[in-house]
């Protein structure tokens, strides 16, 4: 997903807002963004390549009982 283009004016406004947030709020925002990123990774569907690799896996290559 490509980031949305933003103007220099929008970016300077965001920098201005961020600079005026307390460090506690900045930490909360960063934590929320990290949680959002984690949720996006965890809930994404497996790619086609990963599903195909599972189909080609040889179950005899890794015996469960090595004795």
N, C-alpha and C positions, 0 to 999 in steps of 0.2 A: 504494500500500500504506500503510495507516494504521499509525502506531506503536502498539505494545501499551501499554495503560494500566499505569501503575505507581504504587505508593503512595509517599507522602512518605518512609516508612521505607526503602523500597528505594532511592530516589534519594539519600537521605543516606548510605546504605551505599556506594553507588557513588562518591559524591563523596569519602568517607573513603578508599576504596581507591585512587582516582585520585591523591589528594593524597599518598599514601605511596609511589607508584611513582617511581622515579628518572626524571629528565628523558630519559635514553636510552630507557627502556622506554616512556615516554609518546610519544616520537617514533616508535618502532617500531609502537606500536598505531595511531597516526594514519596512518602509512604503509600499514599493512595494511588499515585501513578504506578509505583512498583507493583502493588496488588493488582491493578488493572492489567498490567503487562503479563503478570503471572497467570491471571485468569484467562487471558487471551491465548497464551501458549498451551495451557492445560486443556482448554475446551476446543481447540482447533481439531478438525478431523485429520486422521492420518493421511499422509500423501499417498498417491497412487504407487509410488516406488516402494514405500514401506510395506504396503499391502502385498505387492508383487513379490518382494523379498521373502515374506513369510510363507508364501505359497511354494517357493523354491527351496525352502529350508529342508535339509535331509535329517529326519528324526533319528536315523541310524548313526549319524556322525557323532552324536553325543549320547552314548548309552547311559541309562539311569543306574544300572547295576554293573560297576566295572569289574566285579569278581569273576 
